[in-house]
């Protein structure tokens, strides 16, 4: 844990351009990104894709647009994920509920279209988002929350290096039903190891000619924590 005697808070996160080897994250602009996101999510296939999101099912792109306006107005900062290989929009993520005074922010509202499947794109996007929070903005805590029934999201959080902290029972309503929420976090003291593992996993040498990983992110991180080489 850092010395907090001179802590004066962190700047609130703002929309930002982040560039990686495989993806570029761009601040959301309705005119440029609305139709592209809708298409990336498969049009009306967005509803099963976002089945664990709290809002009612979308009736069409107009409803998705209205929801986007509402959550962004509430303070969600949307980043659009672009595949650098072809320039296509493939997903989105949001910085949420920033507490700049205490150096805490959540990453959520994450959705990936089929263009991100079986590729390093989503992992690099999460690395870039976390790196910006810890290294550029100086935050102390980075949160991941999801419906406790969402096993895939919980597996992803653990794979990325988030620590499970517990379940908030009857935390909220989601699509008119109870939602218990699983909480995960990364704190600043853990970030150097987690970042080193991300960088080793994302290196071109970690993928074979068919694009398959040679070493799992979890295994690389465990080796680093054990004092081994990345």
C-alpha positions as CSV (number, residue, x, y, z in Angstrom):
1,X,0.0,0.0,0.0
2,X,1.3,3.4,-0.9
3,X,2.1,6.1,1.6
4,X,-1.1,8.2,1.9
5,X,0.1,11.1,4.0
6,X,0.2,13.3,0.9
7,X,-2.8,11.8,-0.9
8,X,-4.9,14.4,-2.5
9,X,-7.2,12.2,-4.5
10,X,-7.0,11.2,-8.2
11,X,-8.3,13.0,-11.2
12,X,-11.7,11.8,-12.4
13,X,-11.5,9.5,-15.4
14,X,-12.4,11.1,-18.7
15,X,-12.9,9.6,-22.1
16,X,-9.5,8.8,-23.6
17,X,-7.8,7.4,-26.7
18,X,-5.8,4.3,-25.8
19,X,-3.7,2.4,-28.3
20,X,-2.4,-1.1,-28.1
21,X,-0.9,-3.7,-30.5
22,X,-4.2,-5.2,-31.4
23,X,-6.9,-2.7,-30.4
24,X,-7.6,1.0,-30.1
25,X,-10.0,2.4,-27.6
26,X,-11.9,5.5,-28.6
27,X,-14.2,7.8,-26.7
28,X,-17.8,7.1,-27.8
29,X,-19.2,9.5,-30.4
30,X,-22.8,8.8,-31.3
31,X,-22.5,9.7,-34.9
32,X,-19.5,7.5,-35.5
33,X,-20.2,4.6,-33.2
34,X,-23.9,4.0,-32.6
35,X,-24.6,2.0,-35.8
36,X,-21.2,0.3,-35.7
37,X,-21.8,-1.0,-32.1
38,X,-25.3,-2.1,-33.0
39,X,-24.0,-4.1,-36.0
40,X,-21.1,-5.5,-33.9
41,X,-23.5,-6.8,-31.4
42,X,-25.6,-8.5,-34.1
43,X,-28.6,-6.1,-34.1
44,X,-31.4,-7.7,-32.1
45,X,-28.9,-10.4,-31.0
46,X,-27.8,-7.8,-28.5
47,X,-30.5,-8.9,-26.1
48,X,-29.1,-12.4,-25.4
49,X,-25.6,-11.0,-25.5
50,X,-26.5,-8.4,-22.8
51,X,-28.8,-10.8,-20.8
52,X,-27.0,-9.9,-17.6
53,X,-27.3,-6.2,-18.1
54,X,-29.9,-4.6,-15.8
55,X,-31.9,-2.7,-18.4
56,X,-35.0,-4.2,-20.1
57,X,-34.4,-5.9,-23.5
58,X,-34.0,-3.5,-26.4
59,X,-36.7,-3.2,-29.0
60,X,-34.3,-1.8,-31.6
61,X,-31.4,0.5,-32.2
62,X,-33.5,3.5,-31.0
63,X,-33.9,1.9,-27.5
64,X,-30.2,1.1,-27.5
65,X,-29.4,4.7,-28.4
66,X,-31.7,6.0,-25.6
67,X,-30.1,3.7,-23.0
68,X,-26.7,4.8,-24.1
69,X,-27.6,8.4,-23.7
70,X,-29.0,7.7,-20.2
71,X,-26.1,5.8,-18.9
72,X,-23.5,8.2,-20.3
73,X,-25.5,11.1,-18.8
74,X,-25.4,9.2,-15.4
75,X,-21.6,9.2,-15.5
76,X,-20.6,6.1,-17.4
77,X,-17.6,6.9,-19.6
78,X,-17.9,4.7,-22.7
79,X,-14.8,3.5,-24.5
80,X,-15.4,1.8,-27.9
81,X,-13.1,-1.0,-28.9
82,X,-11.7,-1.0,-32.4
83,X,-9.9,-3.9,-34.1
84,X,-6.7,-2.3,-35.5
85,X,-6.4,-5.1,-38.1
86,X,-9.5,-4.0,-40.0
87,X,-10.7,-0.8,-38.3
88,X,-14.0,-2.3,-37.3
89,X,-15.8,-1.6,-34.0
90,X,-16.0,-4.8,-32.0
91,X,-17.1,-3.9,-28.5
92,X,-17.4,-1.4,-25.6
93,X,-16.5,-0.9,-22.0
94,X,-17.3,1.8,-19.4
95,X,-15.5,3.5,-16.6
96,X,-18.2,3.7,-13.9
97,X,-18.9,5.2,-10.5
98,X,-15.6,7.0,-10.1
99,X,-14.7,8.0,-6.5
100,X,-11.8,10.3,-7.3
101,X,-11.3,11.4,-3.6
102,X,-10.6,7.8,-2.6
103,X,-9.0,6.7,-5.9
104,X,-11.6,4.0,-6.8
105,X,-13.3,3.3,-10.1
106,X,-15.2,0.4,-11.7
107,X,-15.0,-1.1,-15.1
108,X,-18.3,-2.4,-16.4
109,X,-20.9,-2.4,-19.1
110,X,-18.6,-4.6,-21.1
111,X,-19.8,-6.2,-24.3
112,X,-17.9,-7.9,-27.1
113,X,-19.2,-8.7,-30.5
114,X,-18.3,-11.9,-32.4
115,X,-15.3,-10.0,-33.9
116,X,-13.5,-10.3,-30.6
117,X,-14.0,-14.1,-30.1
118,X,-10.9,-16.3,-30.0
119,X,-8.5,-13.4,-30.2
120,X,-6.3,-11.3,-27.8
121,X,-8.4,-8.2,-28.5
122,X,-10.5,-8.3,-25.3
123,X,-7.6,-9.1,-23.1
124,X,-5.6,-6.2,-24.5
125,X,-8.5,-3.9,-24.1
126,X,-8.8,-4.7,-20.4
127,X,-5.1,-4.3,-20.0
128,X,-5.1,-0.8,-21.6
129,X,-8.1,0.3,-19.5
130,X,-6.5,-0.9,-16.2
131,X,-3.1,0.5,-17.1
132,X,-4.6,3.9,-17.7
133,X,-6.4,3.9,-14.3
134,X,-3.3,2.8,-12.3
135,X,-0.4,4.4,-14.2
136,X,-1.9,7.5,-15.8
137,X,-4.5,8.5,-13.2
138,X,-2.9,7.0,-10.1
139,X,-6.0,5.2,-8.8
140,X,-5.8,2.9,-5.8
141,X,-8.6,0.4,-6.5
142,X,-10.2,-0.9,-9.7
143,X,-13.5,-2.8,-9.4
144,X,-15.3,-5.4,-11.4
145,X,-18.9,-6.3,-10.5
146,X,-21.3,-8.7,-12.1
147,X,-24.5,-10.6,-11.7
148,X,-23.6,-13.6,-9.4
149,X,-25.3,-15.9,-11.9
150,X,-22.9,-14.7,-14.7
151,X,-20.3,-17.5,-14.4
152,X,-18.5,-16.4,-17.6
153,X,-17.9,-12.9,-16.2
154,X,-16.7,-14.2,-12.9
155,X,-14.2,-16.5,-14.7
156,X,-13.0,-13.6,-16.8
157,X,-12.5,-11.4,-13.7
158,X,-10.4,-14.1,-12.1
159,X,-8.4,-14.7,-15.3
160,X,-7.6,-11.0,-15.6
161,X,-6.2,-10.9,-12.1
162,X,-9.1,-9.5,-10.1
163,X,-9.6,-10.8,-6.6
164,X,-13.0,-12.1,-5.5
165,X,-14.3,-10.1,-2.5
166,X,-17.8,-11.5,-1.9
167,X,-21.4,-11.3,-2.9
168,X,-23.8,-8.4,-2.2
169,X,-27.1,-10.2,-1.7
170,X,-30.2,-8.5,-3.2
171,X,-28.0,-5.7,-4.4
172,X,-30.2,-4.5,-7.1
173,X,-33.0,-5.3,-9.6
174,X,-32.1,-6.6,-13.1
175,X,-34.8,-6.9,-15.7
176,X,-37.4,-6.9,-12.9
177,X,-35.7,-9.7,-11.0
178,X,-33.4,-9.8,-8.0
179,X,-29.7,-9.6,-8.6
180,X,-27.0,-10.7,-6.2
181,X,-23.8,-9.0,-7.2
182,X,-20.3,-10.5,-7.1
183,X,-17.5,-8.0,-6.3
184,X,-13.9,-8.2,-7.5
185,X,-11.0,-5.8,-7.4
186,X,-7.4,-5.1,-8.2
187,X,-5.5,-2.7,-5.9
188,X,-2.5,-0.6,-6.8
189,X,0.0,-2.8,-5.0
190,X,-1.0,-5.8,-7.1
191,X,-0.9,-4.0,-10.4
192,X,2.9,-4.3,-11.2
193,X,2.7,-8.1,-11.2
194,X,-0.6,-8.2,-13.0
195,X,0.7,-5.7,-15.6
196,X,3.8,-7.8,-16.2
197,X,1.7,-10.9,-16.8
198,X,-0.5,-9.0,-19.3
199,X,2.5,-7.8,-21.2
200,X,4.1,-11.3,-21.3
201,X,0.8,-12.9,-22.4
202,X,0.2,-10.2,-25.1
203,X,3.7,-10.6,-26.6
204,X,3.6,-11.9,-30.2
205,X,5.8,-14.8,-29.1
206,X,3.1,-16.1,-26.9
207,X,1.0,-17.1,-29.9
208,X,1.5,-19.8,-32.5
209,X,1.0,-19.5,-36.2
210,X,-2.7,-20.1,-35.8
211,X,-3.1,-17.4,-33.1
212,X,-3.4,-19.9,-30.2
213,X,-1.9,-18.9,-26.9
214,X,1.1,-20.9,-25.7
215,X,0.8,-20.0,-22.1
216,X,-2.3,-19.0,-20.1
217,X,-2.4,-15.6,-18.5
218,X,-3.1,-17.2,-15.1
219,X,-0.1,-19.4,-15.4
220,X,2.2,-16.5,-16.3
221,X,0.9,-14.5,-13.4
222,X,1.4,-17.4,-11.0
223,X,5.0,-17.9,-12.2
224,X,5.8,-14.2,-11.7
225,X,4.3,-14.3,-8.2
226,X,6.4,-17.3,-7.4
227,X,9.5,-15.5,-8.5
228,X,9.9,-17.1,-11.9
229,X,10.4,-15.5,-15.2
230,X,7.6,-14.0,-17.1
